[in-house]
Amino acid sequence: YKKKYFPLLIVEKSDVWRKVSDLNYNTGWIHISKLSKKKSAIVINDKTVLFKKPTKYSNPIATMAKGRLLLIKKCKKIWCKIVTDKYVGWVDKKNIWGNF
């Protein structure tokens, strides 16, 4: 069984509870034991290009569809290094939504 990590933004804290919001602005309270420290994101623009390096002049690795789940490895000013399935590369932050 492979775990899935869906991005949620923490908007409020109360003891061991966190009020979270998803991409569609749905909100609710969740116990901290159910949250992961792994950072994730969702592609929000169709045909988002995954690049080998953090520049649009780098070699493209793949094109991703809207809704694709990404695990965030690290982020710079406008780029995030991500992992999705067998791909590892860089994506422009303006094309993703998540907790990076």
C-alpha positions as CSV (number, residue, x, y, z in Angstrom):
1,Y,0.0,0.0,0.0
2,K,1.4,3.3,-1.0
3,K,0.4,6.4,1.0
4,K,-1.0,9.4,-0.8
5,Y,-0.3,12.9,0.5
6,F,-2.8,15.6,-0.4
7,P,-1.9,19.2,0.2
8,L,-3.8,21.0,2.9
9,L,-3.1,24.5,4.3
10,I,-3.4,25.0,8.0
11,V,-5.4,28.1,8.7
12,E,-6.0,27.8,12.4
13,K,-4.6,25.9,15.4
14,S,-6.2,24.8,18.7
15,D,-4.4,22.4,21.0
16,V,-4.0,19.1,19.0
17,W,-6.5,20.2,16.3
18,R,-5.8,22.0,13.0
19,K,-8.3,23.8,10.8
20,V,-7.3,23.0,7.3
21,S,-8.3,24.2,3.8
22,D,-8.0,22.4,0.5
23,L,-7.6,23.6,-3.1
24,N,-11.4,24.2,-3.4
25,Y,-11.5,26.2,-0.1
26,N,-13.3,23.3,1.8
27,T,-12.4,23.6,5.4
28,G,-12.6,21.4,8.5
29,W,-10.8,20.4,11.7
30,I,-8.4,17.4,11.8
31,H,-6.3,15.9,14.6
32,I,-2.5,16.5,14.2
33,S,-1.9,12.8,14.2
34,K,-3.6,12.5,10.8
35,L,-1.4,15.2,9.2
36,S,2.0,14.4,7.5
37,K,5.1,16.6,7.7
38,K,5.7,15.8,4.0
39,K,5.0,18.7,1.7
40,S,2.8,18.2,-1.3
41,A,1.2,20.1,-4.1
42,I,-1.3,19.7,-6.9
43,V,-0.8,20.9,-10.5
44,I,-3.4,23.7,-11.2
45,N,-2.6,24.4,-14.8
46,D,-3.0,21.8,-17.6
47,K,0.2,21.0,-19.6
48,T,2.5,22.2,-16.8
49,V,6.1,21.4,-17.8
50,L,8.5,19.7,-15.5
51,F,12.1,20.8,-16.1
52,K,15.4,19.2,-15.3
53,K,16.8,22.4,-13.7
54,P,15.0,25.5,-12.1
55,T,14.9,27.6,-15.3
56,K,12.5,27.6,-18.3
57,Y,15.6,27.3,-20.5
58,S,16.4,23.8,-19.1
59,N,15.5,20.5,-20.7
60,P,11.8,19.6,-20.3
61,I,11.3,16.2,-18.6
62,A,7.5,15.8,-18.8
63,T,4.2,17.6,-19.2
64,M,1.8,17.2,-16.3
65,A,-2.0,17.4,-16.3
66,K,-4.1,19.5,-14.0
67,G,-4.8,17.6,-10.8
68,R,-1.5,15.7,-10.6
69,L,-0.2,15.1,-7.1
70,L,3.4,16.1,-6.4
71,L,5.7,15.7,-3.4
72,I,7.8,18.7,-2.7
73,K,11.5,18.1,-2.1
74,K,12.5,21.8,-1.8
75,C,11.6,25.2,-3.1
76,K,13.4,28.3,-4.2
77,K,12.0,31.7,-4.9
78,I,9.9,30.7,-7.9
79,W,10.7,27.0,-8.4
80,C,10.0,23.8,-6.5
81,K,11.8,20.5,-6.9
82,I,9.2,17.8,-7.0
83,V,8.8,14.0,-7.3
84,T,5.8,12.4,-9.0
85,D,5.8,8.8,-9.9
86,K,9.1,8.1,-11.7
87,Y,9.9,11.8,-12.4
88,V,12.0,14.2,-10.4
89,G,12.4,17.8,-11.6
90,W,11.6,21.4,-11.2
91,V,8.2,23.2,-11.7
92,D,7.3,26.9,-11.6
93,K,5.3,27.7,-8.4
94,K,2.7,29.6,-10.4
95,N,1.5,26.2,-11.8
96,I,1.0,24.4,-8.5
97,W,-1.0,24.8,-5.3
98,G,0.1,23.4,-1.9
99,N,2.0,23.8,1.3
100,F,5.5,24.7,0.1
